[in-house]
Amino acid sequence: MTETNIEQIKPDIFRTEVPLPRNPLKATNSYFIIGDERNLIIDTGMNREECREAMMEAVESLEIDLARTDFFVTHLHTDHIGLVDVLLQEDATAYFNEPDAEILSYENLWQLVCSLSAQHGFPAEEVYSAIDDHPGQRYSPKNEVDYTMVRDGDVLKYGRYELHCVTTPGHTRGHTCLYDPNLGWLFSGDHILGDITPNISTWQIEANPLGEYFKSLDRVDQMRVELVLPGHRRLLKDHSKRIRELKAHHRQRLDEVLAIVQRHGPCHAFETASHMTWDLVAEGWDDYPLMQKWFATGEALAHLRYLEVEGRLKKEMAGEIMYFDAV
C-alpha cells in the first residue's frame, strides 16, 4: 500500500497527492469537498494501481461514501481523468467539458495523433513507440463514462460552496477551473501551477493553444483570487504574480523559437524542439527520453503556430512534412 498524505484545507475541504511513479509531475492533487448530502472529488490521478490505492486510502480515511460522491474533471489528461470510471458509482455524476469530451470520442484517436506527429517531423520509426509509452494511452479510463457536460458560468453547489465553472482553454481545448467567488478560491487544474510550467502543446496546425492560454490567463488575472489550488504541487496565493511569470516564460520561449528558425532556416517542430532549451539532465537531444521528445515537439509546435498567427513566421509543406520559416 502507498502512504497517502491528506491535508485539511478547511473543515470540509481536503487535498491528497496521488502519486505518479516515474513521472516528472510526481503527483496529482485530488481535492475532496465534503457536503451533508453529496460530496465532490476534483480530479483523480491515472488509471494505474498506485493511483487507485492512494485514492481508495483517502476515500476510506475521510469516510467518504462513494455512492453519495460526484466527480469534476478539469481536463482530459489521464493524470486527472484516469480513475473516474473506476470510482464513479451508479447514479453519481461526473462533470466534464464538451471540447475535451469531443476529443476523447474521436474514432482512432491515437492513429490520428500518430499521423499528425509524423507530419511535424517526429521520426516515423519512433512514433508508435511513443504512442505505446504515452500515459494517455496506457493509463486512461478503460470504460465509457456518461459525463454531464458543464459550460462556462455553470454553478455546482456542494456543502457551503458555490463553485462556478470557468473555462480556461490553453493547456487543453476545454480546460475548466472551479471558482468560489465568496472565498476567492480557484481550483485551477493545470491552468496555473506554482512550481512548474503547464505544458502548452498541440499537434493540430489549425489550433492556437498558446494564444488561447494567454487569453485565459488574462481572464483569471482579473478575478479576485485569494488562493489557487492547482492540479500539481503546492498551493499558491499571489496568482497575478504567477501569471506574469508564466506569460514571461512563454514570451521567452517565443523569442527562442523565432531565433532558432531564423538561424537554421525552415524547421519542422521536431527539429525546432531539438534546438530549444529544456530542463532535463541529459548530454543532448539524442539522449532525451522518448516521451520527453514527444512533449517537447508538441510544445514547440504550439509556439511555432503562435508566431505564424502573429505573422512572424510562415508555414509550408515539403512533401508530407510541415515546415516553418521566417517571413
N, C-alpha and C positions, 0 to 999 in steps of 0.2 A: 504493500500500500504506500501511496505517496503521502507526504506530510503536508496537509493543507493549512495555510495560514488564512485566517478570517479576520478582517479589520472591520470594526464597527465605526461607521462614519457619522451616523445619527442613530437614535434608538431603534429605528426600523429600516435603516439602510446599511447594507454590508457589502464589502468587496472581498473577493477571493482571487488569488492569482492561479490561473490554470496553467500548468507547466507545458511548455512546447519544447520537448527534448531535441537537442541537436539543431536548434533553430536560433538564428541570431536575435529574434524577437524575445526569446527566453520564456515569456509567459503572456497570456491574455488576461486582462482584468474582466471578471464577470461580476455584475452587480445584482444584488438581491434587494428588492423593495417588499417589505412585509406589510400586508394590509389585513384588516379584520375579515374581509370577505374573500379577496383574492390577492395573490402575490404576483410580482413581475420579476422575471430574470432577464437582464440585458446582456446579450452575447454569451457564448457557451464554450469556446475552445474547439479544437479539432475532434473529428471522429476517430480517435485513437485511444488505446487502453489507458494511457497515463492521464489523459484529459477526463475520460469517463470516471476514473477512480477519484480524481480531485473534485469533480463536480458532485458526485454522489456523497463523498465525505462532507462537503459543505452543506448539501441538502439535509443530510442526517444530523449534522451538528446544529444547524439552525432549526431543526424540527419542522422543515417545510413539507407541506402536503402537496405533492406534485399534481394531484387531482384538482387543486384549487390554485394552480400556478400557470400564468401565461408567460409568453416569451416575446421579447422585442429584439430584432436583429438589425444592427446598424448598417450592415452592408454584406455583400455576397462572399467575401473571402472566407475560406474554410476555417480559419482560426477564430472566426466569430459566429459562423452558422453551423459548424460541423456536427454538433450534438443535438440540434433541435429535434430531429426525427426520433432520436433515442429517448429524450426526456419528456417530450410532449405527450400528454395523456389525452384520452378521449374526452371531447367536449371542451378542451382547453384551446386557447387562441395563440397563434404565432403571428406576430405583426412583422410585415416586411414591406419593402418599397417596390413599386412596379417596374422601374427601369432595370434594376438588378435581377428581379424575378424573370423578366423577359430574356435576359442574357442566359440565365441558368436553364431556360426552357428551349434554347436553340437545339435543334437536332444536330448530331455530330459536332458538338461544340468544340471538342479537342482536336478533331480533324481540321476544323476551320482555323483554330489557333495555330496549328502546325503550318498550314498553308500561308497564313499571314506572316508568321515569324520568318519563314523562308524568303518571303518577298522582301524582307528588310535585312537580309544578309546573314541571318543565323544559319550556320553551316548545316546543310541538309543531313549530313551523317550524324549530327548531334541533336536534331530536332526531336526525334521520337524518344531518345534517351531523356531529354529534358522534360518532355511531357510525362514520361513514366515516373520521373522523380518529383514532379510538381506536386506540392502538398494539396493543391486544389483538385488534383486527380486522385490522389491516394487517400485523403482524409476528409472528403466531402460527405454530406448526408447520403445514405445509401437508399433511403426510401423517400417517396414523393410526399411532400407536405402541402396541405391545403392552407396556404397563407391568407391572412387577412391583410389587404393592402392599405397602407396609410399614405396620406398625402401631406404636403406642407400645410401647417396650421391645424391639423387634426390634434385633438386633445385626448390623452389617456389618463384616467383617474385611478390611482392606486393608493390606498390609505389616505393620508392627508395631502398627497401630492397631485398637482395637475401638471402633467408632462406634455408639453407642446412639441409636436413634430416639426423639425427644422431641416429642410432639405439642403444639403451641402455637397453638391456634386464636385468631383475632382479626383479624390482617391478612388472612387468608383462612380459610375454614371448616376446612381441613385442614392448615394450615401446619405443617411438621415441621422441627425442627432436628436436627443430629447432635452428639452429645456424647461426648467421650473422657474417661471418669472417671479414668483414670490420669494424664493430662496436666492435666485440668481445662479442656479447650478446648471451646468451644461454637461450632460453625458455625451462626450464628443466622439466616441468610436475612434476611428483613425483620422479624423479631420484635423484635430490638434493634438500633438503629442509633445511631451516636455523634454525628454532626454534623447529622442531620436526624431528623424525627419520622416514624415509619411511619404511612402513611395507614390509618385505620380507617374503613371506609365500608360501606354496604350499599344495596341497592335493595329488599330484601325486608322487609316490615314485620313478619314473624314472627321475624326474626333479631334477635339482640342481640350483635353482634360486639364492642362495647366492653366489655360485661360479660365476655365470653369472654377478651378481651385482658387485662383486669385479673387474671383468674384465672391466665392463662398467665404473666404477669409475676410473680405471687406464687410460682408453682411454681418458676420458674427462679431466683428470688431465694433459694430455699432450697438451691440446688445449689452445690457448690464449683466456681466458675468462675474460672480464672486468666487466661484470655484469651478475648475474644469476637472471632470472625472473621465480620463481618457481610456482608450482600449488597451494601452500598454504602459507599463512603468508607472511613474509617480503621479500623484495629483498635483495640480498647479493652480496658482491664484491670479497672477498677472497675465491674463490672456492677451491683452493688447501688446505687451512686450514680446510675448512668444510669437504672435502673428507677425510682428515686424521682423523677428529673426527668421521665421520661415520664408517670408517674402524675400528677404535679403539673400538667403541661401539659394533660392531658385533664380534670382536675378544673377547671382554669381555663376550659377550653372549655365544660364543662358549665354552669358559672356564667354564662358569657357567653350561651349559648343560652337558658337559662332566663330571663335578664333580657330578652332580645330578645322572647321570646314574651309575657312579662308586660307589656312596654312596647307592643308592636304588636298584641296580640290574636292571634286564631287565625292561624297561619302554616303554610304548607307548607314543605317542605325547601328548595326553590329560593329562596323569599323569605327564609327564615332565613339561608341561606348569604350572601345579598346584604348582610346587615347584620353579618356576622361579620368579624373582623379577620384578614386574610391577608397573608402575607409576599410580596407581589407589587408590582412597580413599575408602577403604573397610576393614572390620575386617579380612577377609581371602578369599581364593579362592571360597568358597561356596557362598559368598555374592557378587561376581563379577556379573555384568550384563551378560546375556546370550551371547550377541553379542561380548562382550569383551573376554569371554572364547573362542568363536569361532575364533576370530582373533589371540588370543594368541596361540591356538593349532596349527593353520596353520604356525605361525612363529616358534614355537618350532620344528615342523616337518622340516622346511627348514634348521634349524641349525643341527638337528639330521642327516639329509640327507647329509649335507656338511661334517660332521665328518665321516660319513660312506664312502663317496667318498675318503676322505683323508686316510682311513684305520685305523682310531682311534676308530670307532665303527663298529659293525656288526648288521645286521638285521635278524630277523627270524619270521616266522608266528607261532602263537599259536592259533589254531582254526581259527577264522576269523579276528584276531587282529594282527597287525604288532608291534613287539617289537624291541627295540634297546638295545644292551648290549655291555659292554666293550670288547675289543679284548684281 
